[in-house]
Amino acid sequence: MCGITGIVKKNIREEVFYHQTLKNMTDSIIHRGPDDEGHEYFQNCFLGFRRLAIVDLSKDGHQPMYSNTKNECIVFNGEIYGYRDLKKDLFDYPFQSNTDTEVILSLFQKYGTDLPKHLNGMFAIAIWNEQKQQLFCARDRFGEKPFYYAIGKNGEFVFASEIKSILATGLVDAELNDEAIHHFLKHMYVDSQQSIYKNIKVLPPAHQLIFKDEKIEISQYWNFPDLESNISEEKAVEKFQKLVEQSVEKQLVADVKVGAFLSGGLDSGTLVALSSKKNNNLTTLGFQYEGDWDEMPDARSIAKKYSTDHKEVSLQKSEIPKTLVEVLQKLDEPLADTAILATYTICKEAAKNMTVVITGNAGDELFGGYKWYQQEKEILEKGGANSAFLPFYKIGSTLSEKVGLEKSRLYFLDKIFRSKFPDIVAYQKGKVHSNFSEEEVFQLLKSKQNYEHQYNFNLDKNNLNTCMKMDLTNIIPGDYLVKDDRIAMMHSIELRTPFLDKDLVEFCAALPAKYKVDSSNTKIILRKAFGDLLTENILNKKKQGFGAPISDWLKIPAMEELTEKILKKSSSKIFKKLDFQQVQKQLSYNYKHWSLLVLGIWMEEHL
């Protein structure tokens, strides 16, 4: 795992200022690559790099790396899975190393701008073509690796793995993006298609970018399969097993120690079971919450079954406020996902004796692991958005049969709900992952920002797979993968996500939803494929995940002090954007309160 940077500007080599600027950029992301540093200077392009050595620990992996012709030069962040197999078909290229970076260069010579279509992995790539005076950039299909860019004050094209690296140039103003704040308030994270700063852009997942003659051209190179597969459940389970096992095997390849996060759920339990077959000395790590939130008993049962070296970490209540501030100081953008604290703590522990960690991210979105997919399935079957809440209305009506006014009120609420969420797409957009309502956001921001995530595929309102694809292209790259990449990189470790293998995702996305979710079960195909590897407790437990007792956290004395200091003083920086009185109305020890505190702390640290 690494960090990449670069600046493209005519005759940049002649200006001393930019040499130091590039150094400032790479210095700012040293945490992404403490093992090596590299810079390359062309007449019109500078490339910078920080390396975290994972495969081929020798200096052969040094970047920026030239092709055999010296015409192309690359900086690359990520891992290409199965690159050694790709290399076997590139027999005409005179390889000088055993790195995936050089395989990418060879493939670029062969396929040109079609390069990303031939890569399976997580990646952010920038390749300078000296002959064409052109910069080619690409980002992986699901947004595992970041790529930010901006146009500087003097017309420079500036790019980097993290926002802080772009800001380190002094060439871009750090003006907040009101649309991004709008999305954060609604969903507790910044949308994957933009950044928190107005002048810094994001290359979306599955997109590539060409910068030439001071012009930017962006195009999408991948999308989900158009057609749903016609396959029996038996064949589907068989193929699914094979794809998951192949992905795990590919992602365990490393020349450093590999571990796995173990939460006690289906996804992480499956990956630990499969990983332990390939790695006899697997270390597993879990985060222990207090009381009913604690999943470690289930995690321990899997660790014991597969004889892993299991470690657990936790946070004392007194540590939570300090850790929250520490994480937000380092994060370039506000993120109110409560799992940032668990992820930060567990990554800190992982960094003590390993460099690569396997995670179970994206399993819920691929295999249908959330309760709301069952609710949306009910919407489809019963033909009305209110059907997901039908039991509530039935109970309400039964209890109030003697009170006609209450029955009428429930009927009226039903009508409102039906008109607001008439189908599963509307329900997914407006109800799932929601925090503040649109009206509340307008009141908080004191202005109307009509921003909505753009989906680059057909939103079929009659197919439950649509909702899973929406999650895969929205909250996954905007929240979960941002959390994993930035926090893991704070500790100079690499997190890998076997469930985001290209072939596996394409197979699951085209798989009929009935093989994933029904009225009584979620993740049907995962259970049938790998259930015998797990324990009964894990198979039968209710989904929990990396959540948190947020109400208790906000009542910790030091957290109350943060609320008092940041959210109850009109001079705080958050009130440059939000209405003071409206914020006071929302301080009720819930997720809205939490997200406002996160935004307030972040603004105090970064503005």
PLY file of the C-alpha trace (Angstrom):
ply
format ascii 1.0
element vertex 607
property float x
property float y
property float z
element edge 606
property int vertex1
property int vertex2
end_header
0.00 0.00 0.00
1.30 3.40 -0.89
0.64 7.06 -1.44
0.87 8.79 -4.82
1.17 12.46 -5.77
1.84 14.54 -8.83
1.72 17.92 -10.54
1.35 18.59 -14.26
2.26 22.05 -15.54
4.06 23.39 -18.59
7.79 23.89 -17.94
7.37 22.92 -14.29
10.92 21.58 -14.15
12.38 25.05 -14.51
10.64 26.38 -11.39
12.40 25.61 -8.10
9.19 26.19 -6.13
7.57 23.00 -7.47
10.46 20.76 -6.44
9.83 21.65 -2.80
6.08 21.50 -3.37
6.29 17.88 -4.52
8.39 17.06 -1.45
5.78 18.70 0.77
3.12 16.51 -0.85
4.95 13.23 -0.23
5.99 14.27 3.28
2.34 14.88 4.20
1.43 11.24 3.44
4.49 9.48 4.86
2.09 7.34 6.93
0.88 5.73 3.69
4.39 4.59 2.85
7.12 4.73 5.49
9.40 2.22 3.69
10.51 4.28 0.67
10.14 7.62 -1.08
10.55 8.56 -4.72
10.29 11.59 -6.99
10.59 11.91 -10.75
10.91 15.15 -12.70
9.89 15.67 -16.32
9.79 18.95 -18.16
6.02 19.20 -17.73
5.19 16.67 -14.99
6.38 15.79 -11.49
5.50 12.44 -9.87
5.86 11.61 -6.18
5.52 8.41 -4.18
5.59 6.87 -0.70
5.90 3.08 -0.40
4.61 0.53 2.08
6.33 -2.69 1.02
3.95 -5.68 0.77
5.17 -7.80 -2.14
8.79 -7.87 -3.37
10.38 -6.14 -0.39
13.53 -5.31 -2.36
14.29 -1.95 -3.95
12.90 -3.37 -7.22
9.53 -2.07 -6.09
10.76 1.54 -6.00
8.49 4.12 -7.62
8.04 6.18 -9.69
8.83 3.30 -12.03
9.75 3.57 -15.71
8.67 1.17 -18.42
11.30 -0.63 -20.48
11.13 2.11 -23.14
11.49 4.90 -20.55
8.52 6.58 -22.24
5.98 5.70 -19.54
6.42 6.38 -15.83
3.97 5.20 -13.17
2.97 5.87 -9.59
0.60 3.23 -8.28
-1.22 2.68 -4.99
-2.84 -0.69 -4.34
-2.61 -4.38 -5.13
-3.37 -6.24 -8.37
-4.61 -9.71 -7.50
-3.47 -12.53 -9.74
-0.80 -10.33 -11.35
1.64 -13.25 -11.56
-0.79 -15.08 -13.82
-1.16 -11.95 -15.96
2.61 -11.76 -16.21
2.80 -15.22 -17.81
0.98 -13.91 -20.89
3.26 -10.87 -21.23
6.28 -12.83 -22.41
7.42 -10.08 -24.82
8.06 -7.63 -22.00
11.56 -7.65 -20.41
10.56 -7.63 -16.73
13.13 -6.39 -14.24
11.15 -7.01 -11.03
8.53 -9.26 -9.46
6.07 -6.41 -8.84
2.50 -5.82 -9.91
3.58 -2.25 -10.74
5.70 -3.41 -13.66
2.88 -5.69 -14.86
0.64 -2.61 -15.02
3.22 -0.79 -17.14
3.43 -3.75 -19.52
-0.37 -3.95 -19.78
-0.54 -0.20 -20.43
1.83 -0.58 -23.36
-0.36 -3.41 -24.68
-3.84 -2.02 -24.07
-3.39 1.74 -23.64
-6.37 3.44 -22.00
-8.23 0.10 -21.86
-5.77 -0.88 -19.11
-8.22 -0.79 -16.13
-10.51 -3.36 -17.76
-7.68 -5.90 -17.45
-6.98 -5.31 -13.76
-8.56 -7.09 -10.80
-7.70 -5.45 -7.53
-7.70 -2.22 -5.58
-5.80 0.58 -7.25
-5.21 4.24 -7.93
-2.88 4.74 -10.89
-1.20 7.67 -12.62
0.96 7.08 -15.71
2.84 9.87 -17.47
3.40 9.36 -21.20
6.36 11.53 -22.15
5.87 11.20 -25.90
2.18 12.13 -25.80
2.65 14.61 -22.94
-0.36 12.99 -21.34
-1.28 11.84 -17.83
-3.50 8.77 -17.59
-5.20 8.07 -14.24
-7.55 5.32 -13.09
-9.28 4.19 -9.92
-10.52 0.71 -8.99
-14.11 -0.36 -9.55
-15.36 -0.02 -5.99
-13.32 2.87 -4.55
-10.98 0.91 -2.29
-8.07 3.24 -3.13
-8.51 7.03 -3.14
-7.72 9.53 -5.90
-8.22 13.28 -5.43
-7.36 16.03 -7.88
-7.61 19.79 -8.28
-6.67 22.65 -10.56
-4.18 24.90 -8.78
-4.03 28.68 -8.69
-1.64 28.75 -11.65
-3.50 26.17 -13.74
-1.59 23.17 -12.36
-3.24 19.74 -12.42
-2.54 18.36 -8.94
-3.41 14.85 -7.74
-2.82 12.78 -4.61
-4.01 9.85 -2.52
-5.21 12.15 0.25
-6.64 15.65 0.47
-3.95 16.78 2.91
-1.34 16.23 0.21
-3.14 18.57 -2.18
-3.59 21.19 0.54
0.15 20.89 1.34
0.92 22.48 -2.04
-0.62 25.81 -1.03
-2.04 25.92 -4.56
-5.66 25.14 -3.66
-7.99 27.10 -1.36
-9.62 25.05 1.40
-13.14 26.34 0.82
-15.83 24.08 2.26
-18.29 22.43 -0.08
-21.87 23.11 1.07
-23.18 20.19 -1.00
-20.81 17.84 0.83
-21.96 19.17 4.21
-25.54 18.66 3.07
-24.84 15.01 2.27
-22.92 14.53 5.53
-25.83 15.80 7.60
-28.26 13.52 5.77
-26.10 10.39 5.81
-23.16 10.97 8.24
-20.47 10.74 5.54
-19.30 12.78 2.55
-20.59 11.44 -0.74
-18.15 9.29 -2.73
-18.49 11.54 -5.78
-17.17 14.71 -4.17
-14.92 15.99 -1.39
-15.53 18.21 1.62
-13.71 21.02 -0.23
-15.25 22.86 -3.13
-12.01 23.07 -5.11
-10.86 19.46 -4.67
-12.50 16.76 -6.78
-12.75 12.98 -6.52
-12.18 10.57 -9.37
-15.20 8.27 -8.89
-14.75 4.51 -8.58
-14.64 2.63 -11.92
-13.55 5.81 -13.74
-10.44 6.91 -15.56
-9.08 10.35 -16.30
-6.84 11.79 -19.01
-5.16 15.17 -18.60
-3.68 16.60 -21.78
-3.30 20.11 -23.19
-4.78 21.50 -19.96
-8.01 19.58 -20.49
-9.57 16.89 -18.28
-11.45 13.97 -19.82
-13.21 11.53 -17.49
-14.95 8.29 -18.51
-16.42 5.21 -16.84
-14.74 1.91 -17.74
-16.88 -0.60 -15.76
-20.42 -1.16 -14.58
-22.54 -3.95 -13.15
-23.75 -6.69 -15.54
-26.92 -5.68 -17.36
-28.64 -9.05 -17.24
-29.64 -11.22 -14.31
-28.18 -14.72 -14.49
-30.36 -17.75 -15.15
-28.78 -20.29 -12.83
-30.05 -22.93 -10.44
-29.47 -22.44 -6.75
-27.29 -25.55 -6.60
-25.02 -24.29 -9.41
-25.00 -20.81 -7.91
-23.77 -22.09 -4.55
-21.09 -24.18 -6.23
-19.76 -21.27 -8.30
-20.03 -18.89 -5.37
-17.90 -21.18 -3.22
-15.23 -21.34 -5.89
-15.12 -17.57 -6.45
-14.87 -16.75 -2.74
-12.15 -19.33 -2.16
-10.17 -18.06 -5.16
-10.44 -14.47 -3.99
-9.24 -15.31 -0.48
-6.29 -17.26 -1.86
-5.28 -14.35 -4.15
-5.56 -11.77 -1.41
-3.45 -13.72 1.05
-0.42 -13.28 -1.24
2.11 -11.08 0.56
5.74 -11.12 1.65
4.77 -9.80 5.08
2.62 -11.11 7.94
-1.13 -11.30 7.20
-3.91 -11.23 9.80
-7.72 -10.98 9.81
-10.32 -8.91 11.63
-12.87 -11.11 13.39
-16.09 -9.47 14.52
-18.11 -12.57 15.32
-20.36 -12.29 12.28
-20.96 -14.43 9.19
-18.64 -12.51 6.86
-15.53 -12.29 8.98
-16.09 -15.82 10.31
-16.19 -17.22 6.77
-13.03 -15.38 5.75
-11.16 -16.52 8.85
-12.22 -20.12 8.23
-10.99 -19.98 4.62
-7.83 -17.99 5.42
-6.78 -20.42 8.14
-6.66 -23.20 5.53
-3.97 -21.27 3.67
-2.25 -19.73 6.68
-1.45 -22.02 9.60
-0.39 -19.15 11.86
-3.23 -16.75 11.26
-3.66 -13.93 13.78
-7.20 -12.67 14.33
-8.17 -9.41 15.98
-11.48 -8.31 17.45
-12.89 -5.23 19.14
-14.80 -5.74 22.39
-17.76 -3.50 23.15
-19.47 -3.35 26.51
-22.61 -5.27 27.48
-25.07 -6.37 24.79
-22.84 -4.94 22.05
-20.07 -7.44 22.74
-19.65 -10.00 19.95
-16.35 -11.42 21.12
-17.79 -14.66 22.56
-18.80 -15.61 18.99
-15.47 -14.43 17.62
-13.65 -16.56 20.17
-15.62 -19.64 19.11
-14.36 -19.24 15.52
-10.82 -18.47 16.68
-10.85 -21.61 18.81
-12.29 -23.74 15.99
-9.50 -22.71 13.61
-6.70 -22.35 16.19
-5.92 -18.74 15.35
-3.76 -16.49 17.49
-6.69 -14.38 18.66
-6.25 -10.93 20.18
-8.85 -8.47 21.42
-8.79 -4.75 22.05
-11.26 -2.40 23.68
-11.71 1.21 24.67
-12.43 2.33 28.19
-15.15 4.96 28.37
-12.60 7.49 29.54
-10.58 6.91 26.34
-13.42 7.45 23.89
-13.48 11.30 23.75
-9.70 11.56 23.36
-9.65 8.86 20.68
-12.48 10.53 18.78
-10.61 13.84 18.64
-7.40 12.05 17.67
-9.06 10.27 14.74
-10.83 13.40 13.49
-7.59 15.38 13.64
-6.10 12.92 11.17
-9.12 12.43 8.90
-9.22 14.82 5.94
-13.03 14.76 5.93
-15.69 14.40 8.62
-16.98 10.85 9.08
-19.62 10.05 11.70
-19.55 6.27 11.28
-19.35 5.13 14.92
-17.00 2.31 13.87
-14.15 4.79 13.34
-13.16 4.34 16.99
-13.14 0.53 16.85
-11.32 0.58 13.50
-8.71 3.03 14.80
-8.09 1.00 17.95
-7.91 -2.36 16.20
-5.64 -1.04 13.41
-3.32 0.40 16.03
-3.03 -3.05 17.58
-2.65 -4.77 14.21
0.26 -2.51 13.27
2.35 -3.94 16.11
3.07 -7.19 14.30
1.46 -7.28 10.85
1.19 -5.24 7.67
-1.79 -6.81 5.85
-5.22 -7.55 7.35
-8.20 -9.30 5.73
-11.64 -7.74 6.37
-15.22 -8.81 5.68
-16.39 -5.52 4.23
-19.11 -5.50 1.52
-20.54 -8.92 2.39
-23.83 -7.40 3.55
-24.26 -5.42 0.35
-23.31 -8.30 -1.94
-25.13 -11.18 -0.24
-28.14 -9.32 1.17
-27.24 -9.01 4.83
-29.35 -6.10 6.01
-32.83 -6.11 7.51
-33.92 -3.33 5.18
-33.46 -5.66 2.19
-36.11 -7.89 3.74
-38.33 -4.85 4.23
-37.80 -3.83 0.61
-38.56 -7.37 -0.50
-41.87 -7.07 1.36
-42.52 -3.77 -0.41
-42.06 -5.49 -3.76
-44.26 -8.44 -2.86
-47.12 -6.40 -1.38
-46.92 -3.51 -3.79
-46.68 -0.58 -1.40
-43.91 1.21 0.43
-45.91 1.20 3.65
-45.91 -2.60 3.69
-42.54 -2.70 5.44
-44.23 -1.07 8.41
-47.56 -2.84 8.05
-47.27 -4.68 11.38
-46.96 -1.32 13.16
-50.14 -0.01 11.60
-52.03 -3.24 12.26
-51.03 -3.18 15.93
-51.80 0.51 16.21
-55.22 0.06 14.69
-56.03 -2.95 16.89
-55.09 -1.13 20.07
-57.07 1.93 19.09
-60.24 0.36 17.70
-62.25 2.20 20.31
-60.45 5.43 19.52
-61.47 6.45 16.01
-59.26 9.54 16.01
-56.08 7.53 16.60
-57.06 5.03 13.91
-57.59 7.85 11.46
-54.21 9.34 12.38
-52.46 6.04 11.66
-54.26 5.78 8.34
-53.18 9.33 7.52
-49.54 8.53 8.41
-49.75 5.47 6.20
-50.88 7.64 3.29
-48.02 10.08 3.85
-45.47 7.27 4.02
-46.83 5.68 0.85
-46.60 8.97 -1.07
-43.08 9.68 0.21
-41.67 6.21 -0.47
-43.78 4.74 -3.31
-41.19 2.11 -4.32
-37.98 0.42 -3.19
-35.71 2.99 -4.87
-37.44 5.87 -3.12
-37.32 3.92 0.14
-33.60 3.19 -0.29
-32.80 6.83 -1.07
-34.98 8.40 1.57
-35.14 5.95 4.45
-32.01 3.79 4.47
-28.82 5.31 5.95
-30.80 8.45 6.77
-29.87 10.83 9.57
-31.34 14.33 9.33
-34.34 14.78 7.07
-34.16 17.06 4.05
-36.17 19.71 5.88
-33.96 19.51 8.96
-30.86 19.90 6.78
-32.34 23.02 5.17
-32.98 24.48 8.62
-29.49 23.61 9.86
-27.67 24.94 6.79
-29.81 28.05 6.48
-29.91 27.41 2.73
-31.17 24.80 0.31
-28.60 22.49 -1.29
-30.34 20.01 -3.58
-27.53 17.47 -3.88
-28.12 13.77 -4.54
-25.77 10.90 -5.34
-25.81 9.98 -9.04
-26.15 6.28 -9.85
-24.60 5.17 -13.14
-26.81 2.14 -13.67
-30.49 1.44 -14.26
-32.53 1.86 -11.06
-34.95 -0.99 -11.63
-37.75 -0.46 -9.11
-38.90 -4.07 -9.45
-35.64 -5.81 -8.58
-34.25 -6.03 -5.05
-30.71 -6.23 -6.47
-31.07 -2.53 -7.30
-30.97 -1.64 -3.60
-27.86 -3.73 -3.03
-26.13 -2.07 -6.00
-27.10 1.33 -4.60
-25.36 0.48 -1.32
-22.32 -0.93 -3.16
-21.83 2.32 -5.08
-22.80 4.79 -2.36
-22.15 3.96 1.29
-19.41 1.41 0.51
-17.04 3.87 -1.26
-18.27 6.93 0.64
-18.14 5.57 4.18
-16.83 2.05 4.80
-13.87 2.07 2.40
-12.88 5.62 3.36
-12.88 4.55 6.99
-10.81 1.45 6.27
-8.26 3.03 3.94
-7.58 6.25 5.83
-7.52 4.73 9.31
-5.45 1.71 8.28
-3.00 4.02 6.52
-2.70 6.16 9.66
-1.03 3.07 11.11
0.80 2.06 7.90
-1.10 -1.19 7.38
-3.09 -2.49 4.41
-6.67 -3.76 4.68
-7.85 -6.16 2.00
-11.45 -6.95 1.11
-11.82 -10.38 -0.60
-15.55 -9.87 -1.16
-14.77 -6.99 -3.56
-13.03 -9.23 -6.06
-14.21 -8.17 -9.52
-15.36 -11.62 -10.62
-17.18 -12.26 -7.34
-18.96 -8.90 -7.43
-20.08 -9.40 -11.03
-21.41 -12.85 -10.19
-23.28 -11.70 -7.07
-24.68 -8.57 -8.73
-26.27 -10.71 -11.45
-27.49 -13.39 -9.05
-31.28 -13.45 -8.49
-32.12 -11.75 -5.20
-34.11 -14.79 -4.07
-30.80 -16.59 -3.53
-29.74 -13.89 -1.06
-32.80 -12.74 0.91
-36.18 -14.11 1.89
-38.66 -13.27 4.65
-36.86 -15.35 7.25
-33.19 -15.24 6.24
-30.47 -12.92 4.97
-27.24 -13.98 3.19
-28.84 -17.22 2.06
-26.12 -18.12 -0.43
-23.32 -17.47 2.07
-25.02 -19.66 4.65
-25.50 -22.51 2.16
-21.99 -22.25 0.76
-20.01 -21.93 3.98
-22.41 -22.56 6.87
-20.71 -25.81 7.78
-17.49 -23.86 8.47
-19.16 -21.70 11.11
-20.63 -22.24 14.58
-24.33 -22.49 15.35
-24.26 -19.28 17.38
-22.95 -17.27 14.44
-25.36 -18.85 11.97
-28.39 -18.09 14.15
-27.48 -14.73 15.68
-29.04 -11.43 14.73
-26.89 -9.08 12.70
-24.98 -6.52 14.76
-21.75 -5.33 13.10
-19.39 -2.60 14.26
-22.06 -0.48 15.94
-21.83 1.43 19.19
-23.88 2.39 22.29
-23.98 5.98 21.10
-26.30 7.35 23.77
-23.99 6.10 26.54
-20.94 7.50 24.77
-22.41 10.98 24.49
-23.12 11.01 28.24
-19.48 10.38 29.17
-18.40 13.49 31.14
-15.54 14.36 28.75
-17.92 13.93 25.80
-20.44 16.23 27.50
-17.59 18.74 27.79
-16.94 18.49 24.04
-20.62 19.11 23.35
-20.58 22.11 25.68
-17.37 23.50 24.20
-18.19 22.99 20.51
-21.95 22.74 20.04
-23.23 25.10 22.74
-20.97 28.08 21.98
-22.05 30.29 19.10
-18.41 31.23 18.43
-17.50 27.66 17.40
-16.44 27.15 13.79
-19.37 24.86 13.01
-21.68 27.86 13.25
-20.01 29.46 10.27
-22.12 26.94 8.35
-24.93 25.79 10.65
-27.67 27.67 12.49
-26.95 27.83 16.23
-30.56 27.57 17.44
-31.37 24.68 15.12
-28.34 22.76 16.38
-29.48 23.20 20.00
-32.77 21.51 19.14
-30.95 18.36 18.01
-28.76 17.65 21.04
-30.67 14.61 22.28
-27.93 11.99 22.79
-28.68 10.22 19.52
-27.06 9.85 16.09
-28.02 13.38 15.09
-26.26 14.71 18.17
-23.26 12.46 17.44
-22.94 13.56 13.81
-23.11 17.24 14.77
-20.39 16.72 17.37
-18.20 14.90 14.82
-18.66 17.74 12.32
-17.95 20.33 15.01
-14.77 18.64 16.20
-13.58 18.16 12.62
-14.14 21.82 11.74
-12.31 22.99 14.86
-9.31 20.88 13.86
-9.20 21.63 10.13
-10.45 25.17 9.48
0 1
1 2
2 3
3 4
4 5
5 6
6 7
7 8
8 9
9 10
10 11
11 12
12 13
13 14
14 15
15 16
16 17
17 18
18 19
19 20
20 21
21 22
22 23
23 24
24 25
25 26
26 27
27 28
28 29
29 30
30 31
31 32
32 33
33 34
34 35
35 36
36 37
37 38
38 39
39 40
40 41
41 42
42 43
43 44
44 45
45 46
46 47
47 48
48 49
49 50
50 51
51 52
52 53
53 54
54 55
55 56
56 57
57 58
58 59
59 60
60 61
61 62
62 63
63 64
64 65
65 66
66 67
67 68
68 69
69 70
70 71
71 72
72 73
73 74
74 75
75 76
76 77
77 78
78 79
79 80
80 81
81 82
82 83
83 84
84 85
85 86
86 87
87 88
88 89
89 90
90 91
91 92
92 93
93 94
94 95
95 96
96 97
97 98
98 99
99 100
100 101
101 102
102 103
103 104
104 105
105 106
106 107
107 108
108 109
109 110
110 111
111 112
112 113
113 114
114 115
115 116
116 117
117 118
118 119
119 120
120 121
121 122
122 123
123 124
124 125
125 126
126 127
127 128
128 129
129 130
130 131
131 132
132 133
133 134
134 135
135 136
136 137
137 138
138 139
139 140
140 141
141 142
142 143
143 144
144 145
145 146
146 147
147 148
148 149
149 150
150 151
151 152
152 153
153 154
154 155
155 156
156 157
157 158
158 159
159 160
160 161
161 162
162 163
163 164
164 165
165 166
166 167
167 168
168 169
169 170
170 171
171 172
172 173
173 174
174 175
175 176
176 177
177 178
178 179
179 180
180 181
181 182
182 183
183 184
184 185
185 186
186 187
187 188
188 189
189 190
190 191
191 192
192 193
193 194
194 195
195 196
196 197
197 198
198 199
199 200
200 201
201 202
202 203
203 204
204 205
205 206
206 207
207 208
208 209
209 210
210 211
211 212
212 213
213 214
214 215
215 216
216 217
217 218
218 219
219 220
220 221
221 222
222 223
223 224
224 225
225 226
226 227
227 228
228 229
229 230
230 231
231 232
232 233
233 234
234 235
235 236
236 237
237 238
238 239
239 240
240 241
241 242
242 243
243 244
244 245
245 246
246 247
247 248
248 249
249 250
250 251
251 252
252 253
253 254
254 255
255 256
256 257
257 258
258 259
259 260
260 261
261 262
262 263
263 264
264 265
265 266
266 267
267 268
268 269
269 270
270 271
271 272
272 273
273 274
274 275
275 276
276 277
277 278
278 279
279 280
280 281
281 282
282 283
283 284
284 285
285 286
286 287
287 288
288 289
289 290
290 291
291 292
292 293
293 294
294 295
295 296
296 297
297 298
298 299
299 300
300 301
301 302
302 303
303 304
304 305
305 306
306 307
307 308
308 309
309 310
310 311
311 312
312 313
313 314
314 315
315 316
316 317
317 318
318 319
319 320
320 321
321 322
322 323
323 324
324 325
325 326
326 327
327 328
328 329
329 330
330 331
331 332
332 333
333 334
334 335
335 336
336 337
337 338
338 339
339 340
340 341
341 342
342 343
343 344
344 345
345 346
346 347
347 348
348 349
349 350
350 351
351 352
352 353
353 354
354 355
355 356
356 357
357 358
358 359
359 360
360 361
361 362
362 363
363 364
364 365
365 366
366 367
367 368
368 369
369 370
370 371
371 372
372 373
373 374
374 375
375 376
376 377
377 378
378 379
379 380
380 381
381 382
382 383
383 384
384 385
385 386
386 387
387 388
388 389
389 390
390 391
391 392
392 393
393 394
394 395
395 396
396 397
397 398
398 399
399 400
400 401
401 402
402 403
403 404
404 405
405 406
406 407
407 408
408 409
409 410
410 411
411 412
412 413
413 414
414 415
415 416
416 417
417 418
418 419
419 420
420 421
421 422
422 423
423 424
424 425
425 426
426 427
427 428
428 429
429 430
430 431
431 432
432 433
433 434
434 435
435 436
436 437
437 438
438 439
439 440
440 441
441 442
442 443
443 444
444 445
445 446
446 447
447 448
448 449
449 450
450 451
451 452
452 453
453 454
454 455
455 456
456 457
457 458
458 459
459 460
460 461
461 462
462 463
463 464
464 465
465 466
466 467
467 468
468 469
469 470
470 471
471 472
472 473
473 474
474 475
475 476
476 477
477 478
478 479
479 480
480 481
481 482
482 483
483 484
484 485
485 486
486 487
487 488
488 489
489 490
490 491
491 492
492 493
493 494
494 495
495 496
496 497
497 498
498 499
499 500
500 501
501 502
502 503
503 504
504 505
505 506
506 507
507 508
508 509
509 510
510 511
511 512
512 513
513 514
514 515
515 516
516 517
517 518
518 519
519 520
520 521
521 522
522 523
523 524
524 525
525 526
526 527
527 528
528 529
529 530
530 531
531 532
532 533
533 534
534 535
535 536
536 537
537 538
538 539
539 540
540 541
541 542
542 543
543 544
544 545
545 546
546 547
547 548
548 549
549 550
550 551
551 552
552 553
553 554
554 555
555 556
556 557
557 558
558 559
559 560
560 561
561 562
562 563
563 564
564 565
565 566
566 567
567 568
568 569
569 570
570 571
571 572
572 573
573 574
574 575
575 576
576 577
577 578
578 579
579 580
580 581
581 582
582 583
583 584
584 585
585 586
586 587
587 588
588 589
589 590
590 591
591 592
592 593
593 594
594 595
595 596
596 597
597 598
598 599
599 600
600 601
601 602
602 603
603 604
604 605
605 606
